[in-house]
Amino acid sequence: MEATGLFEKLCRQETLWQAWHDVRQKNTVGGLDHMSVAQFEKTATEDISRIARELQNGQYLPLPYKSISIPKDKKSFRELGLLSVRDKIVQQAIFIIINPLIDKQLSPNSYAYRKGKGAVKAVKRVMHALKHGRAKFIVSCDIKAYFDHIDHSVLFAELTPIIRDHNLLNLIELCTKMGKVRKGNQWVEVSTGIPQGGIISPVLSNFYLIPLDQAMIKLTPDYIRYADDFIILCPEKETALLAKDIIKNVCNDLHLQLKAEPDIYEPAAGFQFLGIRFTKDGIGLDEEKKTRMKEKLGKAFLNEPLKIASVLQKQINGYKAFYGQLLKEPELVFLDETLLALITKFTEKNNITQKKDLLAYFGNYVFLTQDFNKNLSVHFDNIVSQNNKNTAYSPEKNIQLINKRKREYKKLESYGKELIINSYGTFLGIKDGKIIVKNRESKANTLAFNNLAHVSILSKGVSMSTDFIYQCCEHDVGISLFSFKGDHYATIHSPDSTDSELWEKQITALKSGKGKQIASLIVEAKIRNQANLLKYFHKYQKMLMKLLQNSIPKKSNDLLIFQKNAERKSMKLNTERF
């Protein structure tokens, strides 16, 4: 296969910068590297140049997809694969190159993920066919877990004649077959399917169903597909029966499974497509769909208060872009009524008593319908007025106020009980009877012993003065040390401490054999420390007596031999000789 220069174009700085611009505009969450778009932007020039070099040298290696699950409906979840920012840039660059080539192959009857198409036009296409009486019978079906069952061998066999550049094809294959990582760094092999969440996944999924599009269009012009959701509007039952057989045969050739046997029904019975209910009286929403939409609005109010307005606006804009262009306003009033009730509850919870504060928070166009937005000022007046009435004192209100103040002081009581140190290079000492916490990257902080009950050290490279340890023991404050993995490996406390739980664990360790292992590790560490100390003296104390100076290396080596023996003993949990 001869290269066509597509890969060379992808590696160019201008292509990657265009891709970075697109990724920055979307500003979606990152993948396994936990890097945000804002963080990447600080070093974008260097990083994009590095990506270009890696691609040109064949050294680019994407991170695995970060696997997360989001609710699909009340009973099931959809697994998404999130990309790191740099991998998004590469996939966006691939999309820039291949999308024009693939879009030329797609049928006009395919409406998803395409410029100038979309779900609204797909629904209107169905409405047009129904209006002109061309649909006497309808065929519909669902493909089982479509994205998860796309066959790689079939996909790339069909892609090869379209993308005649072996380097680009190999890169697409790398991105497609890269594994996923779930919680706990659990690796998931990807032998089939393409991840939902990948930038190139939508265009590849559209391309994969071209054989179905071609077969259906030959049968009837009124075939409408949006991603893997499609219906066939047939002028007669024989056409519908034939369409049913063709669907099963094509899906079998593409190694896809159907959830169930394709349905055939008359339009008068009513049917669903892309979340819209079609009936003989027109289009609308069924009660189940309305319930899910209301629940989604409610979930927006579960975010942090400062995020609620932006999340809510994003949802409302999405509803406007789709349902607002298809349904009449009376069909959407239920959403504004739900939103009004949620805002009322939010106002009461946060004790908002001024309309200007409510307007500053939610803005002037929070609702979906024009009528509600036109009367927004009146709605907000009513909400604030009702909330002001609710502020009057009553026995119930008094209990709420007392509990509120109680919670405040419970927080104050618990504040400062735990000191957590998780920064490398931190020093803990005492100054003027208070704890002083120093770190190279920040100013020194002081903390009184007032409520302090415990100190947890979660990082390497933390040092403590003996004054700090002494004062902690005097105030009966325990010091626990944890490894970077979260394992608790040591505790420092006063011998007079009445920590019965610790004593119980020590006795249990003695009986279970863990005590021997701990003793071995302590002895091993002591020997290693002494050996290192002697090395230090030998290196820096040049004025020591010549005899002593010459003997130190030998003693140090002897101690290292003892250390190795201690390690072996430790592994056997045998401390009898120590």
C-alpha positions as CSV (number, residue, x, y, z in Angstrom):
1,M,0.0,0.0,0.0
2,E,1.4,3.4,-0.9
3,A,1.3,6.2,1.5
4,T,-0.7,9.2,0.4
5,G,0.9,11.8,2.7
6,L,-2.0,11.8,5.1
7,F,0.2,10.8,8.0
8,E,2.7,13.5,7.1
9,K,-0.1,16.1,7.1
10,L,-1.3,14.9,10.6
11,C,2.2,15.4,12.0
12,R,2.4,19.0,10.9
13,Q,2.4,21.7,13.6
14,E,-0.5,23.5,12.0
15,T,-2.7,20.3,12.1
16,L,-1.8,19.6,15.7
17,W,-2.4,23.3,16.7
18,Q,-5.8,23.2,15.0
19,A,-6.5,20.0,17.0
20,W,-5.4,21.6,20.2
21,H,-7.7,24.6,19.5
22,D,-10.7,22.3,19.1
23,V,-9.8,20.4,22.3
24,R,-9.4,23.6,24.3
25,Q,-12.8,24.8,23.0
26,K,-14.6,21.7,24.3
27,N,-12.7,21.8,27.6
28,T,-13.8,18.3,28.7
29,V,-12.5,16.3,31.6
30,G,-9.1,14.6,31.2
31,G,-8.0,11.0,31.5
32,L,-5.5,9.0,33.6
33,D,-2.9,11.7,33.8
34,H,-5.3,13.9,35.7
35,M,-4.2,16.9,33.6
36,S,-6.8,19.6,32.8
37,V,-6.9,21.6,29.6
38,A,-5.9,24.7,31.6
39,Q,-2.8,22.9,32.9
40,F,-1.8,21.7,29.5
41,E,-2.1,25.2,28.1
42,K,0.7,26.4,30.2
43,T,3.2,24.2,28.3
44,A,1.3,23.8,25.1
45,T,4.0,25.0,22.8
46,E,6.6,22.5,24.1
47,D,4.1,19.6,24.4
48,I,2.7,20.0,20.9
49,S,6.2,20.0,19.5
50,R,7.0,16.9,21.5
51,I,3.9,15.2,20.2
52,A,4.9,16.0,16.6
53,R,8.4,14.5,17.1
54,E,7.0,11.4,18.7
55,L,4.5,10.9,15.9
56,Q,7.2,11.4,13.2
57,N,9.6,9.0,15.0
58,G,7.0,6.3,15.6
59,Q,7.5,6.9,19.4
60,Y,4.0,8.2,20.2
61,L,2.3,5.9,22.8
62,P,-1.2,6.9,24.1
63,L,-2.2,6.3,27.6
64,P,-5.0,3.7,28.1
65,Y,-8.5,5.0,28.2
66,K,-9.8,5.9,31.7
67,S,-12.9,3.8,32.1
68,I,-15.9,5.3,33.9
69,S,-19.6,4.3,34.0
70,I,-22.5,6.7,33.7
71,P,-26.2,5.9,34.1
72,K,-27.8,4.9,30.8
73,D,-31.2,4.5,32.5
74,K,-32.5,3.3,35.8
75,K,-31.3,-0.3,35.2
76,S,-28.1,0.0,33.2
77,F,-24.9,1.9,32.8
78,R,-22.8,3.0,29.8
79,E,-19.0,2.7,30.0
80,L,-17.0,5.6,28.7
81,G,-13.3,5.8,27.9
82,L,-11.7,9.2,28.8
83,L,-8.6,10.4,27.1
84,S,-5.7,12.4,28.4
85,V,-5.4,15.9,26.9
86,R,-2.4,15.0,24.6
87,D,-4.2,11.9,23.4
88,K,-7.3,14.0,22.6
89,I,-5.1,16.3,20.5
90,V,-3.8,13.3,18.5
91,Q,-7.2,11.9,18.0
92,Q,-8.6,15.3,17.0
93,A,-5.8,15.6,14.5
94,I,-6.7,12.1,13.1
95,F,-10.4,13.3,12.9
96,I,-9.4,16.4,11.0
97,I,-7.7,14.2,8.4
98,I,-10.1,11.3,8.0
99,N,-13.5,12.9,8.6
100,P,-13.7,14.5,5.1
101,L,-12.7,11.2,3.5
102,I,-15.3,9.2,5.4
103,D,-18.1,11.7,5.2
104,K,-18.0,11.4,1.4
105,Q,-18.8,7.7,1.8
106,L,-21.8,8.2,4.1
107,S,-25.4,8.2,3.0
108,P,-27.6,11.3,3.2
109,N,-29.8,9.1,5.4
110,S,-27.1,9.0,8.2
111,Y,-27.7,11.9,10.6
112,A,-25.3,11.5,13.5
113,Y,-22.0,13.3,14.1
114,R,-22.1,15.2,10.8
115,K,-22.0,18.8,10.0
116,G,-25.4,20.1,8.7
117,K,-27.2,17.0,10.0
118,G,-28.2,16.1,13.6
119,A,-31.0,14.7,15.6
120,V,-33.5,17.5,14.9
121,K,-33.3,16.9,11.1
122,A,-33.6,13.2,11.6
123,V,-36.8,13.6,13.5
124,K,-38.1,16.1,10.9
125,R,-37.3,13.6,8.2
126,V,-39.6,11.0,9.9
127,M,-42.3,13.6,10.4
128,H,-42.1,14.5,6.6
129,A,-42.5,10.9,5.6
130,L,-45.5,10.4,7.9
131,K,-47.1,13.6,6.7
132,H,-47.0,12.6,3.1
133,G,-48.4,9.1,3.8
134,R,-45.4,7.1,2.6
135,A,-45.1,5.2,5.9
136,K,-47.7,2.4,6.1
137,F,-45.5,0.1,8.1
138,I,-42.5,0.8,10.3
139,V,-39.5,-1.5,11.1
140,S,-37.4,-0.8,14.1
141,C,-34.8,-2.7,16.1
142,D,-31.9,-2.2,18.5
143,I,-28.3,-3.4,18.0
144,K,-26.9,-4.9,21.2
145,A,-24.1,-2.9,22.7
146,Y,-23.1,-1.6,19.3
147,F,-19.9,0.3,20.1
148,D,-18.6,-2.7,22.1
149,H,-19.1,-5.2,19.3
150,I,-17.6,-3.4,16.3
151,D,-15.2,-6.0,14.8
152,H,-11.7,-4.6,14.2
153,S,-10.9,-6.9,11.3
154,V,-14.1,-5.9,9.4
155,L,-13.5,-2.2,10.3
156,F,-10.0,-2.0,9.0
157,A,-10.7,-4.1,5.9
158,E,-13.3,-1.5,4.9
159,L,-11.1,1.5,6.0
160,T,-8.0,0.4,4.0
161,P,-9.3,1.5,0.5
162,I,-10.5,4.8,1.9
163,I,-7.4,5.8,4.0
164,R,-4.5,4.7,1.7
165,D,-1.8,5.5,4.2
166,H,-0.4,2.7,6.2
167,N,1.2,4.9,8.9
168,L,-2.1,6.6,9.5
169,L,-4.0,3.3,9.5
170,N,-1.6,1.9,12.0
171,L,-2.0,4.9,14.3
172,I,-5.8,4.6,14.1
173,E,-5.5,0.9,15.0
174,L,-3.2,1.8,18.0
175,C,-5.8,4.3,19.3
176,T,-8.7,1.8,18.7
177,K,-7.0,-1.2,20.4
178,M,-5.4,0.6,23.3
179,G,-6.7,-0.9,26.5
180,K,-8.9,0.6,29.2
181,V,-8.1,1.0,32.9
182,R,-10.7,0.7,35.6
183,K,-10.6,1.6,39.3
184,G,-7.6,0.2,41.0
185,N,-5.5,0.3,37.8
186,Q,-7.3,-2.7,36.5
187,W,-6.3,-3.3,32.9
188,V,-9.0,-4.2,30.4
189,E,-8.0,-5.7,27.1
190,V,-9.7,-4.3,24.0
191,S,-10.0,-7.0,21.4
192,T,-13.2,-5.8,19.9
193,G,-15.3,-2.6,19.9
194,I,-14.3,1.0,20.0
195,P,-14.5,3.1,23.2
196,Q,-17.4,5.6,23.7
197,G,-15.5,8.8,24.6
198,G,-12.8,8.5,22.0
199,I,-12.8,11.4,19.5
200,I,-12.5,9.2,16.5
201,S,-15.0,6.7,17.7
202,P,-18.2,8.4,16.4
203,V,-16.8,8.8,12.8
204,L,-15.6,5.1,12.8
205,S,-19.0,3.9,14.2
206,N,-20.8,5.8,11.4
207,F,-18.5,4.3,8.8
208,Y,-19.0,0.8,10.0
209,L,-22.7,0.8,9.3
210,I,-22.3,1.9,5.6
211,P,-23.3,-1.6,4.4
212,L,-26.6,-1.3,6.3
213,D,-27.2,2.1,4.8
214,Q,-26.6,1.0,1.3
215,A,-28.9,-2.1,1.6
216,M,-31.7,-0.1,3.2
217,I,-31.7,2.8,0.7
218,K,-32.0,0.3,-2.2
219,L,-35.2,-0.9,-0.5
220,T,-36.8,2.4,0.5
221,P,-35.8,6.1,0.6
222,D,-37.4,6.5,4.0
223,Y,-34.7,4.9,6.0
224,I,-33.3,7.2,8.8
225,R,-30.3,6.4,10.9
226,Y,-28.8,8.3,13.8
227,A,-25.7,6.4,15.0
228,D,-26.9,2.9,15.8
229,D,-30.6,4.1,16.2
230,F,-32.5,3.6,13.0
231,I,-36.0,3.0,11.7
232,I,-37.3,2.0,8.2
233,L,-40.6,3.5,7.0
234,C,-42.1,1.2,4.4
235,P,-45.0,1.8,1.9
236,E,-46.2,-1.9,2.2
237,K,-45.8,-4.9,4.5
238,E,-43.8,-6.9,2.0
239,T,-41.2,-4.2,2.0
240,A,-41.2,-4.2,5.8
241,L,-40.7,-8.0,5.9
242,L,-37.9,-7.8,3.4
243,A,-36.2,-5.0,5.4
244,K,-36.4,-7.2,8.5
245,D,-34.5,-10.0,6.8
246,I,-31.9,-7.6,5.3
247,I,-31.2,-6.1,8.8
248,K,-30.5,-9.5,10.2
249,N,-28.3,-10.6,7.3
250,V,-26.2,-7.4,7.3
251,C,-25.8,-7.4,11.1
252,N,-24.6,-11.0,10.9
253,D,-22.0,-10.0,8.2
254,L,-20.8,-7.2,10.5
255,H,-20.7,-9.5,13.5
256,L,-23.3,-7.5,15.3
257,Q,-26.1,-8.9,17.5
258,L,-29.7,-7.6,17.7
259,K,-31.3,-7.2,21.1
260,A,-34.4,-8.8,19.8
261,E,-36.3,-9.6,16.6
262,P,-37.0,-6.5,14.6
263,D,-40.5,-5.1,15.2
264,I,-43.0,-4.3,12.4
265,Y,-46.0,-2.1,13.3
266,E,-48.3,0.5,11.8
267,P,-47.6,4.2,12.6
268,A,-51.1,4.7,14.2
269,A,-50.0,2.4,17.1
270,G,-47.4,5.1,18.0
271,F,-43.6,4.7,18.2
272,Q,-40.5,6.1,19.7
273,F,-37.4,7.5,17.9
274,L,-34.6,9.6,19.4
275,G,-36.6,10.3,22.6
276,I,-39.6,11.6,20.7
277,R,-43.0,9.9,20.9
278,F,-44.8,9.8,17.5
279,T,-48.6,9.4,17.5
280,K,-51.4,10.0,15.1
281,D,-51.9,13.4,16.8
282,G,-48.3,14.5,16.3
283,I,-45.1,14.3,18.4
284,G,-44.5,14.7,22.1
285,L,-42.9,13.1,25.2
286,D,-44.1,10.1,27.1
287,E,-44.4,10.1,30.9
288,E,-41.3,8.0,31.4
289,K,-39.2,10.4,29.3
290,K,-40.6,13.4,31.2
291,T,-39.7,11.7,34.6
292,R,-36.1,11.1,33.5
293,M,-35.8,14.7,32.3
294,K,-37.1,16.1,35.6
295,E,-34.7,13.8,37.5
296,K,-31.8,15.1,35.5
297,L,-32.7,18.7,36.4
298,G,-32.9,17.6,40.1
299,K,-29.4,16.1,39.9
300,A,-28.0,19.5,38.8
301,F,-28.9,20.8,42.3
302,L,-26.7,18.1,43.9
303,N,-23.6,19.9,42.8
304,E,-21.7,22.4,44.8
305,P,-23.7,25.6,45.1
306,L,-21.3,27.6,42.9
307,K,-21.5,25.0,40.1
308,I,-25.3,24.5,40.0
309,A,-26.1,27.5,37.8
310,S,-23.5,26.5,35.1
311,V,-24.5,22.8,35.1
312,L,-28.2,23.8,34.9
313,Q,-27.6,26.2,32.0
314,K,-25.8,23.5,30.1
315,Q,-28.8,21.1,30.5
316,I,-31.4,23.8,29.6
317,N,-29.4,24.8,26.5
318,G,-29.3,21.1,25.5
319,Y,-33.0,20.8,25.9
320,K,-33.6,24.0,23.9
321,A,-31.3,22.8,21.0
322,F,-33.3,19.6,20.5
323,Y,-36.7,19.6,22.1
324,G,-37.1,23.3,21.8
325,Q,-36.9,23.1,18.0
326,L,-39.4,20.2,17.7
327,L,-42.0,20.6,20.4
328,K,-44.5,23.4,21.1
329,E,-43.9,25.4,24.3
330,P,-46.9,23.9,26.2
331,E,-45.2,20.5,25.9
332,L,-42.2,21.8,27.7
333,V,-43.9,23.8,30.5
334,F,-43.5,20.8,32.9
335,L,-39.7,21.3,32.8
336,D,-40.0,25.0,33.8
337,E,-42.5,24.1,36.6
338,T,-40.0,21.5,37.9
339,L,-37.2,24.0,37.7
340,L,-39.2,26.7,39.5
341,A,-39.9,24.2,42.4
342,L,-36.2,23.3,42.6
343,I,-35.1,27.0,42.6
344,T,-37.7,27.6,45.4
345,K,-36.2,24.8,47.5
346,F,-32.7,26.0,46.8
347,T,-33.6,29.5,47.9
348,E,-35.1,28.3,51.2
349,K,-32.1,26.0,51.9
350,N,-29.6,28.8,51.3
351,N,-31.8,31.5,53.0
352,I,-31.8,33.9,50.0
353,T,-34.0,36.8,50.8
354,Q,-33.2,39.3,48.0
355,K,-34.3,39.0,44.4
356,K,-31.1,40.6,43.1
357,D,-29.1,37.7,44.7
358,L,-31.3,35.2,42.9
359,L,-30.9,37.0,39.6
360,A,-27.2,37.3,40.1
361,Y,-27.0,33.5,40.7
362,F,-29.3,32.1,38.0
363,G,-29.4,34.9,35.4
364,N,-32.3,36.3,33.4
365,Y,-32.9,33.3,31.1
366,V,-32.8,30.3,33.3
367,F,-36.1,28.8,32.0
368,L,-36.8,26.8,28.8
369,T,-39.9,28.5,27.6
370,Q,-40.3,32.2,26.5
371,D,-43.4,32.6,28.8
372,F,-41.5,31.6,31.9
373,N,-38.5,33.7,31.1
374,K,-40.7,36.7,30.3
375,N,-42.3,36.4,33.8
376,L,-39.0,35.4,35.5
377,S,-39.0,38.6,37.6
378,V,-42.5,37.8,38.9
379,H,-41.5,34.2,39.7
380,F,-38.4,35.3,41.6
381,D,-40.5,37.9,43.5
382,N,-42.8,35.2,44.6
383,I,-40.0,32.9,45.7
384,V,-38.2,35.5,47.7
385,S,-41.5,36.7,49.3
386,Q,-42.4,33.2,50.3
387,N,-39.0,32.7,51.7
388,N,-39.1,35.9,53.8
389,K,-42.5,34.7,55.3
390,N,-40.8,31.4,56.2
391,T,-38.2,33.3,58.2
392,A,-40.7,34.2,61.0
393,Y,-39.9,32.6,64.3
394,S,-41.8,29.5,65.4
395,P,-41.0,26.4,67.6
396,E,-40.0,24.4,64.5
397,K,-37.9,27.3,63.2
398,N,-36.2,27.6,66.6
399,I,-35.2,24.0,66.5
400,Q,-33.7,24.5,63.1
401,L,-31.8,27.6,64.2
402,I,-30.4,25.8,67.3
403,N,-29.4,22.8,65.3
404,K,-27.6,25.1,62.8
405,R,-25.6,26.8,65.6
406,K,-24.9,23.3,67.1
407,R,-23.4,22.1,63.8
408,E,-21.2,25.2,63.6
409,Y,-19.7,24.5,67.0
410,K,-19.4,20.8,66.4
411,K,-17.2,21.8,63.4
412,L,-15.2,24.1,65.6
413,E,-14.8,21.4,68.2
414,S,-13.5,18.9,65.6
415,Y,-11.3,21.5,63.8
416,G,-7.6,20.9,64.4
417,K,-8.0,17.5,65.9
418,E,-6.0,15.9,63.1
419,L,-2.8,17.2,61.7
420,I,-2.0,15.6,58.3
421,I,1.4,16.0,56.7
422,N,1.6,14.9,53.0
423,S,4.3,17.1,51.5
424,Y,7.9,16.0,50.9
425,G,10.5,17.9,52.8
426,T,8.2,19.1,55.6
427,F,9.8,19.8,59.0
428,L,7.9,19.6,62.3
429,G,9.2,21.5,65.3
430,I,8.2,23.5,68.3
431,K,8.4,27.3,68.8
432,D,6.9,29.2,71.7
433,G,5.0,26.1,72.8
434,K,3.3,25.7,69.4
435,I,3.8,23.3,66.6
436,I,5.6,24.8,63.6
437,V,5.2,23.3,60.2
438,K,7.9,24.3,57.6
439,N,8.0,23.4,53.9
440,R,10.2,24.6,51.1
441,E,7.2,25.5,49.0
442,S,5.2,27.5,51.5
443,K,5.5,29.8,54.5
444,A,5.9,28.3,58.0
445,N,2.6,27.6,59.8
446,T,1.9,27.4,63.5
447,L,-0.7,25.2,65.3
448,A,-1.6,25.1,69.0
449,F,-2.0,21.8,70.8
450,N,-5.6,22.9,72.0
451,N,-7.7,20.2,70.2
452,L,-5.0,18.3,68.5
453,A,-5.4,14.5,69.1
454,H,-3.3,12.9,66.4
455,V,-0.6,13.5,63.8
456,S,-0.6,11.5,60.5
457,I,2.5,11.6,58.3
458,L,1.8,10.4,54.7
459,S,4.9,11.4,52.9
460,K,8.6,10.5,52.6
461,G,11.2,13.1,53.5
462,V,9.4,14.4,56.6
463,S,11.6,15.3,59.6
464,M,10.7,16.0,63.2
465,S,12.6,17.6,66.1
466,T,12.9,15.8,69.4
467,D,11.1,18.8,71.0
468,F,8.1,18.1,68.7
469,I,8.0,14.4,69.7
470,Y,8.4,15.3,73.4
471,Q,5.6,17.9,73.3
472,C,3.3,15.4,71.4
473,C,4.0,12.8,74.1
474,E,3.3,15.4,76.9
475,H,-0.1,16.3,75.3
476,D,-0.9,12.6,74.6
477,V,-0.9,13.2,70.9
478,G,0.0,10.1,68.8
479,I,2.1,10.2,65.7
480,S,1.3,7.7,63.0
481,L,3.5,7.1,59.9
482,F,2.2,5.7,56.6
483,S,3.9,4.6,53.4
484,F,3.0,6.2,50.1
485,K,0.7,3.2,49.5
486,G,-1.2,4.0,52.6
487,D,0.3,1.2,54.8
488,H,0.6,2.1,58.5
489,Y,4.1,1.2,59.4
490,A,4.9,3.0,62.7
491,T,3.4,4.9,65.6
492,I,5.1,7.2,68.2
493,H,3.3,7.7,71.5
494,S,4.1,8.3,75.2
495,P,4.8,5.2,77.3
496,D,2.2,6.5,79.7
497,S,-0.5,6.6,77.0
498,T,-3.6,4.7,77.8
499,D,-4.0,3.5,74.3
500,S,-5.6,0.1,75.0
501,E,-6.4,-0.5,71.4
502,L,-2.6,-0.2,70.5
503,W,-1.7,-2.6,73.4
504,E,-4.3,-5.1,72.1
505,K,-2.8,-4.9,68.6
506,Q,0.7,-5.4,70.0
507,I,-0.4,-8.5,71.9
508,T,-2.1,-9.9,68.8
509,A,1.0,-9.2,66.8
510,L,3.1,-11.1,69.3
511,K,0.8,-14.2,69.1
512,S,0.4,-14.1,65.3
513,G,4.1,-13.8,64.5
514,K,3.9,-10.3,63.1
515,G,5.8,-9.1,66.1
516,K,8.8,-11.1,65.1
517,Q,8.7,-9.6,61.6
518,I,8.5,-6.1,63.0
519,A,11.5,-6.8,65.3
520,S,13.5,-8.1,62.4
521,L,12.7,-5.0,60.3
522,I,13.7,-2.7,63.2
523,V,17.0,-4.5,63.7
524,E,17.7,-4.5,59.9
525,A,17.0,-0.7,59.8
526,K,19.2,0.0,62.8
527,I,22.2,-1.9,61.3
528,R,21.7,-0.1,58.0
529,N,21.6,3.3,59.7
530,Q,24.8,2.5,61.7
531,A,26.6,1.4,58.5
532,N,25.6,4.6,56.7
533,L,26.7,6.7,59.7
534,L,30.2,5.1,59.6
535,K,30.4,5.8,55.8
536,Y,29.5,9.4,56.6
537,F,32.3,9.7,59.2
538,H,34.8,8.1,56.8
539,K,33.9,10.6,54.0
540,Y,33.7,13.8,56.0
541,Q,35.7,13.5,59.2
542,K,39.2,13.5,57.6
543,M,40.9,14.7,60.8
544,L,40.1,11.5,62.7
545,M,43.0,9.5,63.9
546,K,44.5,7.6,61.1
547,L,44.0,4.2,62.8
548,L,40.3,4.8,63.3
549,Q,39.9,6.3,59.9
550,N,41.4,3.2,58.2
551,S,39.3,0.8,60.3
552,I,36.0,2.4,59.5
553,P,35.6,0.9,56.0
554,K,36.1,-2.6,57.3
555,K,33.6,-2.1,60.2
556,S,31.1,-0.6,57.8
557,N,31.4,-3.6,55.5
558,D,31.0,-5.9,58.5
559,L,27.8,-4.1,59.4
560,L,26.5,-4.4,55.8
561,I,27.0,-8.2,56.0
562,F,25.0,-8.2,59.3
563,Q,22.3,-6.2,57.5
564,K,22.1,-8.8,54.7
565,N,21.8,-11.5,57.3
566,A,19.1,-9.5,59.0
567,E,17.1,-9.2,55.7
568,R,17.2,-13.0,55.3
569,K,16.2,-13.5,58.9
570,S,13.4,-11.0,58.4
571,M,12.0,-12.9,55.4
572,K,11.9,-16.1,57.5
573,L,10.3,-14.3,60.4
574,N,12.9,-15.7,62.7
575,T,14.5,-13.4,65.2
576,E,16.0,-15.8,67.7
577,R,19.6,-14.7,67.1
578,F,18.9,-11.0,67.5
